[in-house]
């Protein structure tokens, strides 16, 4: 690891206005072109002003081996850079094991690479989430204008002679019980977003969950009974899962709906209702085989212009 000479290096050998350098470091300085001010020192003692001048003109890069191993060890980083197990966004098909609520082995399933292995783009996710949150706003807020406020239209007092400010109505915004100027009116907060961008956002969200290992495939979402404790016991066995999203292909099973309706950290959606915001809101995504097939079919359907 190569580090440039800076004040931290000198601080490791001494402090104050005068810095004492070891002979090995001084010889390393003399072996490079660092300006006339460096050669005028004549000793291993550098004044602070002289070193500032030298630092301004010196471009030497020193390594631990170039100065006899006397480089301060606490300035060298020993952190390792983590690398992912695989490269994401190559549109490669993924093979994932299939199980169920009883943790039984149900084989494997291949996930389409054009849906579950696309390049991650945070800007697309941001645009889709903004579109979803804006579209679901009710927009029923309303305030009354001066023509809608109840009250008389009579002039409160004459124009001149009272010493008071002139007014023509008591329904103005400056009076108690008056109108609201430039207040909100019922409107739609929805913004426009192209269908291909919405579709790409869903693909990116699915890819992110698959890359994190937070995507699970079930043979089906059938539960043995409608008891809530069955779902609670299953979720408690999962590691690092605080919120769970279950996605089924068709209509939600009645037993599953009853078993999860009292658990605030478990939600159930049909495949037609799967969206980016719900995926981001839950840290673990569980999909049935039927749901995966329907999502892939939906993503590959041509967009109607």
C-alpha positions, 0 to 999 in steps of 0.5 A: 500500500502506497501512502503519500508523505503528509503531516501525519507521518511527521507527527508519528516521529515527533511533534512541535515546530521541529520534527526529527526524522530518522536517517533512513527517511532523510536519505529517502528524501535526498534520493528524490527531487523535492525542490531546493529547500530540501537540500538546504537543510543539511541535517536530519532536523526539518523546520516546520516552515521548511517542510511545508515548502518541501511538501508543496513541491515534493511528489514522492510516493513512499512505501513501507519497503522503500524506507527500511520498514520504519513506516508507522504501522498504525497508518497502514490499513488492514481491512479487507474489501468484501467481494460478492459471491457472484456478479449481479445483473448478468441476466443469468437464470438462478436455481433456488431450492423449494420448500414449504411451511413444514420445511420439506424438500420440494426440489428446485426451481429455475428463476428467469434471469431477465426478471430476477437478475437485472442490474441494480439501479437505485434511481429507478427504485426511487422513482417507482416508490415516489410514484406509488406513494403519490398515487395512493394519496387521497387528495380530499383536503379542502379549505373554504374560499371567501365565497364559500365562508358563511357570513354577511357581505355587509361592509363592517364600517364606513370607509373614512372617519373611524380611524380604523383600517378600511375593510369591505367584508368580515369574511377575509382571511385576516378575521376569525372565522374567515376564509383561507387564501390559497388553501388546498383543494381536492386534487390528484397527487398522482405523477406520471411514470412510464410502464416500462419504468414501473416494470423495471422497478419491480424486476430490480426489487426482486433481483435485490431480494434474490441477491441478498438471499431473502427470497424463498420459494414455496411449493404452495402457501397452504397451511395445515390450520388457521391457527396464528401460532403456526405462522408465528412458530415458523417465522421465529425459526427464520434468521434475520427476518423481522417482516415477512411478505407472502405472495401467492399466485391466485386468491389468498387461501382463507386459512392463510388469511385468518392465520396472518391477519393478527400478525403485524409483521406478516402480510399476504398479497396475491401476485397481481398486487405485488409491488416495489414498495411492499417488497422494500417494506419487508426484509423477507419475500416468500413466493409460491411456484404459481406466483413466480410463474405469474410474475414472470409471465406478467413481466414478459407481456408486451406493453400496450402503447 
